[in-house]
């Protein structure tokens, strides 16, 4: 089974992240859920984005690296929700020991010289998603493939951005269950 570093969205380390970690743990995975916002949570994307700006992108990445460092030598799977997915992608591409990358609701830009030699990557995203438009996802997919990643993309028509979060208005039980079934299958292969 895998060690998974699961990073939260701009809403912070909320109950949905803990429920996801419990689900992964029940499947036999060791899961770390670092609190990149130091105990703060938000109820809206706007509040979350303001908190992200207050902390700063570099500091958030530093906190994520520090949280993953003690286990990265083992070869971990980086995972995250939205903002956390973007951070997870950056960590996985920088960690030669990364075993996989599980992106839920988000991606990040790639440097032109990024490499991801045969890195297994799975992305689950709403269709449409206001933060991950089709043209962006197409370009992202091509860049990840060019970097060498083995990428699978799963789109969920009609689901809202963070559709796996039961505490938000755009929760979609059917899409969430399908996402978790597929993601757990993915983790079993790593």
Buried (B, 14 or more C-beta within 10 A) or exposed (E): EBBBBBBBBBBBBBEBBBBBBEBBEEBEBBBBBBBBBEEBBBEEBEBBEEBBEEBEEEEBBEBBBEBBEEBBEEBBBBBBBBBBBBBBBBBBBBBEEBBBBBBBBBBBEBEEEBEBEEBBBBBBBBBBBEBBEEEEBEBBBEBBEEBEBBBEBBBBEEBBBBBBBEEBEBBBEEBBEBBBEBBBEBBEEB
